[in-house]
Amino acid sequence: MDDKAKTGKADDTRINVSESYEVQYWSEKFNVPQETLKDAVRVAGSQVEEVRKYLAENN
C-alpha cells in the first residue's frame, strides 16, 4: 500500500496509475504524455520494466 505521506519519488518497481503523483513522475521519467503512460500500464501491466519495454517498442 502506498504511504500517502510520501509524495516524492515513486516506487521503483511498479506504477500505480491511481496516484496522480506517480503518473506525473513516470510520465516525466519516460518523457511521454500521462495518457500514453496510462495506456501502456493497461496493456503491459504495472511493472516498470514491462512499461519501459512497451513504450520503447510502441513509441
C-alpha positions as CSV (number, residue, x, y, z in Angstrom):
1,M,0.0,0.0,0.0
2,D,1.2,3.5,-0.8
3,D,2.2,5.8,2.0
4,K,0.2,9.0,1.3
5,A,2.8,11.0,3.3
6,K,5.4,10.1,0.7
7,T,4.8,12.3,-2.3
8,G,8.3,12.4,-3.7
9,K,9.9,9.7,-5.8
10,A,7.6,6.9,-6.8
11,D,8.1,3.2,-6.2
12,D,11.0,1.9,-8.3
13,T,9.3,-1.3,-9.5
14,R,5.6,-0.5,-10.0
15,I,3.5,2.3,-11.5
16,N,0.2,3.0,-9.7
17,V,-1.9,5.0,-12.2
18,S,-4.4,5.6,-9.4
19,E,-2.0,8.0,-7.8
20,S,-1.6,11.3,-9.7
21,Y,1.9,12.0,-8.3
22,E,3.1,8.6,-9.7
23,V,1.5,9.2,-13.1
24,Q,3.3,12.6,-13.2
25,Y,6.6,11.2,-12.0
26,W,6.7,8.3,-14.5
27,S,5.3,10.2,-17.5
28,E,8.1,12.7,-17.0
29,K,10.7,9.9,-16.4
30,F,9.6,8.2,-19.7
31,N,9.1,11.6,-21.5
32,V,5.5,10.6,-22.6
33,P,2.1,12.2,-22.0
34,Q,0.2,10.9,-19.0
35,E,-2.4,9.3,-21.1
36,T,0.3,7.4,-23.0
37,L,1.7,6.1,-19.7
38,K,-1.8,5.0,-18.5
39,D,-2.4,3.2,-21.8
40,A,1.0,1.5,-21.5
41,V,0.2,0.3,-18.0
42,R,-3.2,-1.0,-19.1
43,V,-1.5,-3.1,-21.8
44,A,1.8,-4.0,-20.3
45,G,0.9,-4.1,-16.6
46,S,2.3,-2.0,-13.7
47,Q,5.9,-3.4,-13.6
48,V,8.2,-0.5,-14.6
49,E,10.4,-2.7,-16.8
50,E,7.4,-4.0,-18.7
51,V,6.1,-0.5,-19.3
52,R,9.6,0.7,-20.3
53,K,9.8,-2.2,-22.9
54,Y,6.3,-1.5,-24.2
55,L,7.0,2.2,-24.6
56,A,10.3,1.5,-26.4
57,E,8.5,-0.8,-28.8
58,N,5.4,1.3,-29.4
59,N,6.5,5.0,-29.4
